[in-house]
Amino acid sequence: MSNLSEKELSALGDLLSYEELLVKKFHMLAQGTQDQQIKSKFESIAQKHQAHFDMLYSQL
């Protein structure tokens, strides 16, 4: 575990919250569309934001 300052921890917390929100939003958008191409794109975007979340979380 790296030694992070309070400011860095706060920034990571904010980024984690943003990424989590984006994952939820894109999953919701995917569920709300009937178009399979759009649904697939939204799910792909959600997966990318989940990967960002996981990468940020690993820094804690």
PDB file of N, H, CA, C and O in Angstrom:
ATOM      1  N   MET A   1       0.847  -1.179   0.000  1.00  0.00           N
ATOM      2  CA  MET A   1       0.000   0.000   0.000  1.00  0.00           C
ATOM      3  C   MET A   1       0.887   1.235   0.000  1.00  0.00           C
ATOM      4  O   MET A   1       1.827   1.342   0.787  1.00  0.00           O
ATOM      5  N   SER A   2       0.576   2.154  -0.884  1.00  0.00           N
ATOM      6  H   SER A   2      -0.188   2.067  -1.523  1.00  0.00           H
ATOM      7  CA  SER A   2       1.360   3.386  -0.953  1.00  0.00           C
ATOM      8  C   SER A   2       0.850   4.384   0.074  1.00  0.00           C
ATOM      9  O   SER A   2      -0.305   4.333   0.495  1.00  0.00           O
ATOM     10  N   ASN A   3       1.733   5.290   0.466  1.00  0.00           N
ATOM     11  H   ASN A   3       2.672   5.331   0.124  1.00  0.00           H
ATOM     12  CA  ASN A   3       1.356   6.320   1.426  1.00  0.00           C
ATOM     13  C   ASN A   3       0.762   7.494   0.669  1.00  0.00           C
ATOM     14  O   ASN A   3       1.470   8.222  -0.027  1.00  0.00           O
ATOM     15  N   LEU A   4      -0.537   7.670   0.809  1.00  0.00           N
ATOM     16  H   LEU A   4      -1.112   7.079   1.374  1.00  0.00           H
ATOM     17  CA  LEU A   4      -1.233   8.753   0.128  1.00  0.00           C
ATOM     18  C   LEU A   4      -1.590   9.838   1.127  1.00  0.00           C
ATOM     19  O   LEU A   4      -1.934   9.556   2.275  1.00  0.00           O
ATOM     20  N   SER A   5      -1.505  11.069   0.681  1.00  0.00           N
ATOM     21  H   SER A   5      -1.225  11.297  -0.252  1.00  0.00           H
ATOM     22  CA  SER A   5      -1.882  12.185   1.548  1.00  0.00           C
ATOM     23  C   SER A   5      -3.407  12.237   1.668  1.00  0.00           C
ATOM     24  O   SER A   5      -4.125  11.590   0.906  1.00  0.00           O
ATOM     25  N   GLU A   6      -3.878  13.009   2.626  1.00  0.00           N
ATOM     26  H   GLU A   6      -3.294  13.535   3.245  1.00  0.00           H
ATOM     27  CA  GLU A   6      -5.320  13.175   2.802  1.00  0.00           C
ATOM     28  C   GLU A   6      -5.960  13.751   1.542  1.00  0.00           C
ATOM     29  O   GLU A   6      -7.056  13.349   1.153  1.00  0.00           O
ATOM     30  N   LYS A   7      -5.269  14.690   0.913  1.00  0.00           N
ATOM     31  H   LYS A   7      -4.378  15.017   1.229  1.00  0.00           H
ATOM     32  CA  LYS A   7      -5.785  15.310  -0.309  1.00  0.00           C
ATOM     33  C   LYS A   7      -5.889  14.278  -1.437  1.00  0.00           C
ATOM     34  O   LYS A   7      -6.870  14.258  -2.181  1.00  0.00           O
ATOM     35  N   GLU A   8      -4.877  13.430  -1.555  1.00  0.00           N
ATOM     36  H   GLU A   8      -4.081  13.447  -0.951  1.00  0.00           H
ATOM     37  CA  GLU A   8      -4.901  12.392  -2.584  1.00  0.00           C
ATOM     38  C   GLU A   8      -6.003  11.372  -2.312  1.00  0.00           C
ATOM     39  O   GLU A   8      -6.691  10.935  -3.235  1.00  0.00           O
ATOM     40  N   LEU A   9      -6.169  10.997  -1.052  1.00  0.00           N
ATOM     41  H   LEU A   9      -5.611  11.352  -0.303  1.00  0.00           H
ATOM     42  CA  LEU A   9      -7.238  10.066  -0.694  1.00  0.00           C
ATOM     43  C   LEU A   9      -8.609  10.656  -0.990  1.00  0.00           C
ATOM     44  O   LEU A   9      -9.505   9.962  -1.470  1.00  0.00           O
ATOM     45  N   SER A  10      -8.762  11.940  -0.699  1.00  0.00           N
ATOM     46  H   SER A  10      -8.034  12.504  -0.309  1.00  0.00           H
ATOM     47  CA  SER A  10     -10.025  12.617  -0.979  1.00  0.00           C
ATOM     48  C   SER A  10     -10.306  12.646  -2.481  1.00  0.00           C
ATOM     49  O   SER A  10     -11.431  12.396  -2.914  1.00  0.00           O
ATOM     50  N   ALA A  11      -9.283  12.950  -3.266  1.00  0.00           N
ATOM     51  H   ALA A  11      -8.369  13.153  -2.915  1.00  0.00           H
ATOM     52  CA  ALA A  11      -9.441  12.983  -4.723  1.00  0.00           C
ATOM     53  C   ALA A  11      -9.788  11.593  -5.259  1.00  0.00           C
ATOM     54  O   ALA A  11     -10.647  11.462  -6.131  1.00  0.00           O
ATOM     55  N   LEU A  12      -9.128  10.561  -4.744  1.00  0.00           N
ATOM     56  H   LEU A  12      -8.431  10.667  -4.036  1.00  0.00           H
ATOM     57  CA  LEU A  12      -9.441   9.194  -5.161  1.00  0.00           C
ATOM     58  C   LEU A  12     -10.875   8.831  -4.802  1.00  0.00           C
ATOM     59  O   LEU A  12     -11.576   8.193  -5.587  1.00  0.00           O
ATOM     60  N   GLY A  13     -11.304   9.236  -3.623  1.00  0.00           N
ATOM     61  H   GLY A  13     -10.735   9.755  -2.985  1.00  0.00           H
ATOM     62  CA  GLY A  13     -12.681   8.982  -3.212  1.00  0.00           C
ATOM     63  C   GLY A  13     -13.679   9.635  -4.153  1.00  0.00           C
ATOM     64  O   GLY A  13     -14.684   9.029  -4.524  1.00  0.00           O
ATOM     65  N   ASP A  14     -13.396  10.869  -4.534  1.00  0.00           N
ATOM     66  H   ASP A  14     -12.579  11.361  -4.232  1.00  0.00           H
ATOM     67  CA  ASP A  14     -14.272  11.574  -5.477  1.00  0.00           C
ATOM     68  C   ASP A  14     -14.304  10.858  -6.824  1.00  0.00           C
ATOM     69  O   ASP A  14     -15.373  10.659  -7.400  1.00  0.00           O
ATOM     70  N   LEU A  15     -13.133  10.474  -7.323  1.00  0.00           N
ATOM     71  H   LEU A  15     -12.264  10.636  -6.855  1.00  0.00           H
ATOM     72  CA  LEU A  15     -13.061   9.788  -8.613  1.00  0.00           C
ATOM     73  C   LEU A  15     -13.789   8.444  -8.576  1.00  0.00           C
ATOM     74  O   LEU A  15     -14.462   8.070  -9.536  1.00  0.00           O
ATOM     75  N   LEU A  16     -13.652   7.722  -7.463  1.00  0.00           N
ATOM     76  H   LEU A  16     -13.105   8.025  -6.683  1.00  0.00           H
ATOM     77  CA  LEU A  16     -14.365   6.451  -7.319  1.00  0.00           C
ATOM     78  C   LEU A  16     -15.872   6.670  -7.371  1.00  0.00           C
ATOM     79  O   LEU A  16     -16.595   5.899  -8.002  1.00  0.00           O
ATOM     80  N   SER A  17     -16.343   7.719  -6.707  1.00  0.00           N
ATOM     81  H   SER A  17     -15.755   8.345  -6.194  1.00  0.00           H
ATOM     82  CA  SER A  17     -17.776   8.030  -6.724  1.00  0.00           C
ATOM     83  C   SER A  17     -18.256   8.346  -8.132  1.00  0.00           C
ATOM     84  O   SER A  17     -19.316   7.878  -8.550  1.00  0.00           O
ATOM     85  N   TYR A  18     -17.480   9.138  -8.864  1.00  0.00           N
ATOM     86  H   TYR A  18     -16.619   9.518  -8.525  1.00  0.00           H
ATOM     87  CA  TYR A  18     -17.855   9.495 -10.238  1.00  0.00           C
ATOM     88  C   TYR A  18     -17.901   8.263 -11.135  1.00  0.00           C
ATOM     89  O   TYR A  18     -18.840   8.087 -11.912  1.00  0.00           O
ATOM     90  N   GLU A  19     -16.893   7.421 -11.025  1.00  0.00           N
ATOM     91  H   GLU A  19     -16.131   7.564 -10.394  1.00  0.00           H
ATOM     92  CA  GLU A  19     -16.850   6.222 -11.864  1.00  0.00           C
ATOM     93  C   GLU A  19     -18.005   5.283 -11.523  1.00  0.00           C
ATOM     94  O   GLU A  19     -18.621   4.703 -12.417  1.00  0.00           O
ATOM     95  N   GLU A  20     -18.297   5.136 -10.239  1.00  0.00           N
ATOM     96  H   GLU A  20     -17.797   5.607  -9.512  1.00  0.00           H
ATOM     97  CA  GLU A  20     -19.411   4.279  -9.826  1.00  0.00           C
ATOM     98  C   GLU A  20     -20.727   4.797 -10.402  1.00  0.00           C
ATOM     99  O   GLU A  20     -21.554   4.016 -10.871  1.00  0.00           O
ATOM    100  N   LEU A  21     -20.914   6.105 -10.365  1.00  0.00           N
ATOM    101  H   LEU A  21     -20.242   6.740  -9.984  1.00  0.00           H
ATOM    102  CA  LEU A  21     -22.123   6.712 -10.916  1.00  0.00           C
ATOM    103  C   LEU A  21     -22.221   6.460 -12.421  1.00  0.00           C
ATOM    104  O   LEU A  21     -23.295   6.141 -12.931  1.00  0.00           O
ATOM    105  N   LEU A  22     -21.107   6.603 -13.125  1.00  0.00           N
ATOM    106  H   LEU A  22     -20.235   6.861 -12.711  1.00  0.00           H
ATOM    107  CA  LEU A  22     -21.113   6.372 -14.570  1.00  0.00           C
ATOM    108  C   LEU A  22     -21.430   4.914 -14.905  1.00  0.00           C
ATOM    109  O   LEU A  22     -22.154   4.646 -15.864  1.00  0.00           O
ATOM    110  N   VAL A  23     -20.901   3.980 -14.135  1.00  0.00           N
ATOM    111  H   VAL A  23     -20.312   4.198 -13.356  1.00  0.00           H
ATOM    112  CA  VAL A  23     -21.213   2.564 -14.353  1.00  0.00           C
ATOM    113  C   VAL A  23     -22.716   2.352 -14.220  1.00  0.00           C
ATOM    114  O   VAL A  23     -23.335   1.721 -15.076  1.00  0.00           O
ATOM    115  N   LYS A  24     -23.302   2.876 -13.150  1.00  0.00           N
ATOM    116  H   LYS A  24     -22.799   3.389 -12.455  1.00  0.00           H
ATOM    117  CA  LYS A  24     -24.742   2.714 -12.923  1.00  0.00           C
ATOM    118  C   LYS A  24     -25.562   3.368 -14.029  1.00  0.00           C
ATOM    119  O   LYS A  24     -26.536   2.786 -14.507  1.00  0.00           O
ATOM    120  N   LYS A  25     -25.175   4.573 -14.438  1.00  0.00           N
ATOM    121  H   LYS A  25     -24.384   5.046 -14.050  1.00  0.00           H
ATOM    122  CA  LYS A  25     -25.920   5.285 -15.480  1.00  0.00           C
ATOM    123  C   LYS A  25     -25.906   4.522 -16.797  1.00  0.00           C
ATOM    124  O   LYS A  25     -26.943   4.380 -17.444  1.00  0.00           O
ATOM    125  N   PHE A  26     -24.733   4.028 -17.198  1.00  0.00           N
ATOM    126  H   PHE A  26     -23.890   4.143 -16.673  1.00  0.00           H
ATOM    127  CA  PHE A  26     -24.668   3.335 -18.482  1.00  0.00           C
ATOM    128  C   PHE A  26     -25.351   1.975 -18.435  1.00  0.00           C
ATOM    129  O   PHE A  26     -25.881   1.533 -19.454  1.00  0.00           O
ATOM    130  N   HIS A  27     -25.358   1.298 -17.295  1.00  0.00           N
ATOM    131  H   HIS A  27     -24.927   1.657 -16.467  1.00  0.00           H
ATOM    132  CA  HIS A  27     -26.141   0.064 -17.167  1.00  0.00           C
ATOM    133  C   HIS A  27     -27.627   0.388 -17.285  1.00  0.00           C
ATOM    134  O   HIS A  27     -28.372  -0.335 -17.946  1.00  0.00           O
ATOM    135  N   MET A  28     -28.055   1.472 -16.646  1.00  0.00           N
ATOM    136  H   MET A  28     -27.450   2.059 -16.109  1.00  0.00           H
ATOM    137  CA  MET A  28     -29.457   1.884 -16.705  1.00  0.00           C
ATOM    138  C   MET A  28     -29.850   2.227 -18.146  1.00  0.00           C
ATOM    139  O   MET A  28     -30.912   1.820 -18.617  1.00  0.00           O
ATOM    140  N   LEU A  29     -28.996   2.972 -18.835  1.00  0.00           N
ATOM    141  H   LEU A  29     -28.133   3.303 -18.452  1.00  0.00           H
ATOM    142  CA  LEU A  29     -29.274   3.322 -20.229  1.00  0.00           C
ATOM    143  C   LEU A  29     -29.356   2.073 -21.104  1.00  0.00           C
ATOM    144  O   LEU A  29     -30.209   1.984 -21.988  1.00  0.00           O
ATOM    145  N   ALA A  30     -28.474   1.119 -20.859  1.00  0.00           N
ATOM    146  H   ALA A  30     -27.782   1.191 -20.141  1.00  0.00           H
ATOM    147  CA  ALA A  30     -28.488  -0.128 -21.634  1.00  0.00           C
ATOM    148  C   ALA A  30     -29.793  -0.889 -21.416  1.00  0.00           C
ATOM    149  O   ALA A  30     -30.354  -1.455 -22.355  1.00  0.00           O
ATOM    150  N   GLN A  31     -30.268  -0.899 -20.180  1.00  0.00           N
ATOM    151  H   GLN A  31     -29.812  -0.439 -19.418  1.00  0.00           H
ATOM    152  CA  GLN A  31     -31.514  -1.604 -19.882  1.00  0.00           C
ATOM    153  C   GLN A  31     -32.725  -0.909 -20.489  1.00  0.00           C
ATOM    154  O   GLN A  31     -33.750  -1.541 -20.741  1.00  0.00           O
ATOM    155  N   GLY A  32     -32.602   0.401 -20.724  1.00  0.00           N
ATOM    156  H   GLY A  32     -31.769   0.915 -20.520  1.00  0.00           H
ATOM    157  CA  GLY A  32     -33.738   1.182 -21.205  1.00  0.00           C
ATOM    158  C   GLY A  32     -33.873   1.262 -22.705  1.00  0.00           C
ATOM    159  O   GLY A  32     -34.790   1.917 -23.200  1.00  0.00           O
ATOM    160  N   THR A  33     -32.991   0.620 -23.448  1.00  0.00           N
ATOM    161  H   THR A  33     -32.245   0.088 -23.046  1.00  0.00           H
ATOM    162  CA  THR A  33     -33.079   0.698 -24.907  1.00  0.00           C
ATOM    163  C   THR A  33     -33.383  -0.668 -25.505  1.00  0.00           C
ATOM    164  O   THR A  33     -32.994  -1.703 -24.965  1.00  0.00           O
ATOM    165  N   GLN A  34     -34.082  -0.648 -26.621  1.00  0.00           N
ATOM    166  H   GLN A  34     -34.399   0.192 -27.059  1.00  0.00           H
ATOM    167  CA  GLN A  34     -34.398  -1.889 -27.335  1.00  0.00           C
ATOM    168  C   GLN A  34     -33.397  -2.167 -28.457  1.00  0.00           C
ATOM    169  O   GLN A  34     -33.280  -3.301 -28.920  1.00  0.00           O
ATOM    170  N   ASP A  35     -32.685  -1.140 -28.886  1.00  0.00           N
ATOM    171  H   ASP A  35     -32.780  -0.219 -28.510  1.00  0.00           H
ATOM    172  CA  ASP A  35     -31.711  -1.262 -29.976  1.00  0.00           C
ATOM    173  C   ASP A  35     -30.480  -2.015 -29.473  1.00  0.00           C
ATOM    174  O   ASP A  35     -29.795  -1.554 -28.560  1.00  0.00           O
ATOM    175  N   GLN A  36     -30.207  -3.165 -30.067  1.00  0.00           N
ATOM    176  H   GLN A  36     -30.763  -3.539 -30.808  1.00  0.00           H
ATOM    177  CA  GLN A  36     -29.114  -4.019 -29.590  1.00  0.00           C
ATOM    178  C   GLN A  36     -27.745  -3.381 -29.773  1.00  0.00           C
ATOM    179  O   GLN A  36     -26.858  -3.589 -28.945  1.00  0.00           O
ATOM    180  N   GLN A  37     -27.552  -2.610 -30.837  1.00  0.00           N
ATOM    181  H   GLN A  37     -28.273  -2.441 -31.510  1.00  0.00           H
ATOM    182  CA  GLN A  37     -26.257  -1.952 -31.034  1.00  0.00           C
ATOM    183  C   GLN A  37     -26.008  -0.910 -29.955  1.00  0.00           C
ATOM    184  O   GLN A  37     -24.908  -0.815 -29.412  1.00  0.00           O
ATOM    185  N   ILE A  38     -27.032  -0.136 -29.649  1.00  0.00           N
ATOM    186  H   ILE A  38     -27.926  -0.213 -30.090  1.00  0.00           H
ATOM    187  CA  ILE A  38     -26.897   0.897 -28.614  1.00  0.00           C
ATOM    188  C   ILE A  38     -26.718   0.240 -27.253  1.00  0.00           C
ATOM    189  O   ILE A  38     -25.890   0.669 -26.450  1.00  0.00           O
ATOM    190  N   LYS A  39     -27.505  -0.806 -27.001  1.00  0.00           N
ATOM    191  H   LYS A  39     -28.178  -1.155 -27.653  1.00  0.00           H
ATOM    192  CA  LYS A  39     -27.389  -1.538 -25.732  1.00  0.00           C
ATOM    193  C   LYS A  39     -25.966  -2.059 -25.541  1.00  0.00           C
ATOM    194  O   LYS A  39     -25.390  -1.938 -24.460  1.00  0.00           O
ATOM    195  N   SER A  40     -25.412  -2.636 -26.597  1.00  0.00           N
ATOM    196  H   SER A  40     -25.880  -2.735 -27.475  1.00  0.00           H
ATOM    197  CA  SER A  40     -24.055  -3.174 -26.543  1.00  0.00           C
ATOM    198  C   SER A  40     -23.035  -2.066 -26.284  1.00  0.00           C
ATOM    199  O   SER A  40     -22.102  -2.249 -25.502  1.00  0.00           O
ATOM    200  N   LYS A  41     -23.211  -0.927 -26.934  1.00  0.00           N
ATOM    201  H   LYS A  41     -23.969  -0.778 -27.569  1.00  0.00           H
ATOM    202  CA  LYS A  41     -22.287   0.198 -26.749  1.00  0.00           C
ATOM    203  C   LYS A  41     -22.348   0.702 -25.307  1.00  0.00           C
ATOM    204  O   LYS A  41     -21.311   0.936 -24.688  1.00  0.00           O
ATOM    205  N   PHE A  42     -23.565   0.869 -24.770  1.00  0.00           N
ATOM    206  H   PHE A  42     -24.408   0.678 -25.273  1.00  0.00           H
ATOM    207  CA  PHE A  42     -23.712   1.327 -23.386  1.00  0.00           C
ATOM    208  C   PHE A  42     -23.077   0.342 -22.407  1.00  0.00           C
ATOM    209  O   PHE A  42     -22.430   0.757 -21.445  1.00  0.00           O
ATOM    210  N   GLU A  43     -23.255  -0.955 -22.643  1.00  0.00           N
ATOM    211  H   GLU A  43     -23.780  -1.292 -23.424  1.00  0.00           H
ATOM    212  CA  GLU A  43     -22.648  -1.960 -21.762  1.00  0.00           C
ATOM    213  C   GLU A  43     -21.120  -1.910 -21.854  1.00  0.00           C
ATOM    214  O   GLU A  43     -20.426  -2.069 -20.849  1.00  0.00           O
ATOM    215  N   SER A  44     -20.611  -1.691 -23.050  1.00  0.00           N
ATOM    216  H   SER A  44     -21.175  -1.561 -23.865  1.00  0.00           H
ATOM    217  CA  SER A  44     -19.165  -1.570 -23.238  1.00  0.00           C
ATOM    218  C   SER A  44     -18.616  -0.364 -22.476  1.00  0.00           C
ATOM    219  O   SER A  44     -17.569  -0.447 -21.834  1.00  0.00           O
ATOM    220  N   ILE A  45     -19.325   0.740 -22.554  1.00  0.00           N
ATOM    221  H   ILE A  45     -20.176   0.807 -23.075  1.00  0.00           H
ATOM    222  CA  ILE A  45     -18.905   1.948 -21.834  1.00  0.00           C
ATOM    223  C   ILE A  45     -18.959   1.699 -20.328  1.00  0.00           C
ATOM    224  O   ILE A  45     -18.059   2.117 -19.600  1.00  0.00           O
ATOM    225  N   ALA A  46     -20.004   1.025 -19.858  1.00  0.00           N
ATOM    226  H   ALA A  46     -20.735   0.685 -20.450  1.00  0.00           H
ATOM    227  CA  ALA A  46     -20.115   0.705 -18.432  1.00  0.00           C
ATOM    228  C   ALA A  46     -18.933  -0.155 -17.987  1.00  0.00           C
ATOM    229  O   ALA A  46     -18.385   0.057 -16.905  1.00  0.00           O
ATOM    230  N   GLN A  47     -18.540  -1.123 -18.813  1.00  0.00           N
ATOM    231  H   GLN A  47     -18.985  -1.295 -19.692  1.00  0.00           H
ATOM    232  CA  GLN A  47     -17.404  -1.985 -18.478  1.00  0.00           C
ATOM    233  C   GLN A  47     -16.104  -1.192 -18.398  1.00  0.00           C
ATOM    234  O   GLN A  47     -15.264  -1.461 -17.540  1.00  0.00           O
ATOM    235  N   LYS A  48     -15.937  -0.222 -19.284  1.00  0.00           N
ATOM    236  H   LYS A  48     -16.619  -0.003 -19.981  1.00  0.00           H
ATOM    237  CA  LYS A  48     -14.727   0.613 -19.246  1.00  0.00           C
ATOM    238  C   LYS A  48     -14.678   1.433 -17.961  1.00  0.00           C
ATOM    239  O   LYS A  48     -13.622   1.571 -17.344  1.00  0.00           O
ATOM    240  N   HIS A  49     -15.824   1.975 -17.563  1.00  0.00           N
ATOM    241  H   HIS A  49     -16.682   1.863 -18.064  1.00  0.00           H
ATOM    242  CA  HIS A  49     -15.848   2.745 -16.326  1.00  0.00           C
ATOM    243  C   HIS A  49     -15.648   1.837 -15.111  1.00  0.00           C
ATOM    244  O   HIS A  49     -15.067   2.261 -14.112  1.00  0.00           O
ATOM    245  N   GLN A  50     -16.125   0.592 -15.189  1.00  0.00           N
ATOM    246  H   GLN A  50     -16.597   0.248 -16.001  1.00  0.00           H
ATOM    247  CA  GLN A  50     -15.876  -0.357 -14.105  1.00  0.00           C
ATOM    248  C   GLN A  50     -14.383  -0.657 -14.006  1.00  0.00           C
ATOM    249  O   GLN A  50     -13.844  -0.782 -12.907  1.00  0.00           O
ATOM    250  N   ALA A  51     -13.717  -0.771 -15.148  1.00  0.00           N
ATOM    251  H   ALA A  51     -14.154  -0.669 -16.042  1.00  0.00           H
ATOM    252  CA  ALA A  51     -12.263  -0.991 -15.155  1.00  0.00           C
ATOM    253  C   ALA A  51     -11.539   0.208 -14.554  1.00  0.00           C
ATOM    254  O   ALA A  51     -10.573   0.043 -13.809  1.00  0.00           O
ATOM    255  N   HIS A  52     -12.004   1.416 -14.876  1.00  0.00           N
ATOM    256  H   HIS A  52     -12.789   1.550 -15.482  1.00  0.00           H
ATOM    257  CA  HIS A  52     -11.415   2.620 -14.279  1.00  0.00           C
ATOM    258  C   HIS A  52     -11.600   2.590 -12.763  1.00  0.00           C
ATOM    259  O   HIS A  52     -10.670   2.879 -12.010  1.00  0.00           O
ATOM    260  N   PHE A  53     -12.822   2.233 -12.318  1.00  0.00           N
ATOM    261  H   PHE A  53     -13.577   1.997 -12.930  1.00  0.00           H
ATOM    262  CA  PHE A  53     -13.108   2.142 -10.888  1.00  0.00           C
ATOM    263  C   PHE A  53     -12.158   1.154 -10.220  1.00  0.00           C
ATOM    264  O   PHE A  53     -11.560   1.457  -9.187  1.00  0.00           O
ATOM    265  N   ASP A  54     -12.022  -0.028 -10.815  1.00  0.00           N
ATOM    266  H   ASP A  54     -12.508  -0.274 -11.654  1.00  0.00           H
ATOM    267  CA  ASP A  54     -11.164  -1.073 -10.242  1.00  0.00           C
ATOM    268  C   ASP A  54      -9.708  -0.618 -10.155  1.00  0.00           C
ATOM    269  O   ASP A  54      -9.023  -0.896  -9.171  1.00  0.00           O
ATOM    270  N   MET A  55      -9.242   0.079 -11.188  1.00  0.00           N
ATOM    271  H   MET A  55      -9.799   0.305 -11.988  1.00  0.00           H
ATOM    272  CA  MET A  55      -7.864   0.574 -11.200  1.00  0.00           C
ATOM    273  C   MET A  55      -7.662   1.612 -10.093  1.00  0.00           C
ATOM    274  O   MET A  55      -6.663   1.576  -9.374  1.00  0.00           O
ATOM    275  N   LEU A  56      -8.608   2.525  -9.964  1.00  0.00           N
ATOM    276  H   LEU A  56      -9.419   2.554 -10.548  1.00  0.00           H
ATOM    277  CA  LEU A  56      -8.504   3.541  -8.913  1.00  0.00           C
ATOM    278  C   LEU A  56      -8.560   2.900  -7.531  1.00  0.00           C
ATOM    279  O   LEU A  56      -7.803   3.274  -6.635  1.00  0.00           O
ATOM    280  N   TYR A  57      -9.462   1.931  -7.362  1.00  0.00           N
ATOM    281  H   TYR A  57     -10.077   1.627  -8.090  1.00  0.00           H
ATOM    282  CA  TYR A  57      -9.617   1.263  -6.072  1.00  0.00           C
ATOM    283  C   TYR A  57      -8.330   0.539  -5.675  1.00  0.00           C
ATOM    284  O   TYR A  57      -7.996   0.452  -4.493  1.00  0.00           O
ATOM    285  N   SER A  58      -7.621   0.027  -6.661  1.00  0.00           N
ATOM    286  H   SER A  58      -7.892   0.098  -7.621  1.00  0.00           H
ATOM    287  CA  SER A  58      -6.375  -0.695  -6.365  1.00  0.00           C
ATOM    288  C   SER A  58      -5.294   0.236  -5.813  1.00  0.00           C
ATOM    289  O   SER A  58      -4.310  -0.231  -5.239  1.00  0.00           O
ATOM    290  N   GLN A  59      -5.468   1.530  -5.982  1.00  0.00           N
ATOM    291  H   GLN A  59      -6.268   1.909  -6.448  1.00  0.00           H
ATOM    292  CA  GLN A  59      -4.496   2.498  -5.473  1.00  0.00           C
ATOM    293  C   GLN A  59      -4.662   2.760  -3.974  1.00  0.00           C
ATOM    294  O   GLN A  59      -3.792   3.356  -3.338  1.00  0.00           O
ATOM    295  N   LEU A  60      -5.782   2.311  -3.426  1.00  0.00           N
ATOM    296  H   LEU A  60      -6.489   1.827  -3.943  1.00  0.00           H
ATOM    297  CA  LEU A  60      -6.024   2.532  -1.985  1.00  0.00           C
ATOM    298  C   LEU A  60      -5.272   1.547  -1.121  1.00  0.00           C
ATOM    299  O   LEU A  60      -5.370   1.600   0.105  1.00  0.00           O
TER     300      LEU A  60
END
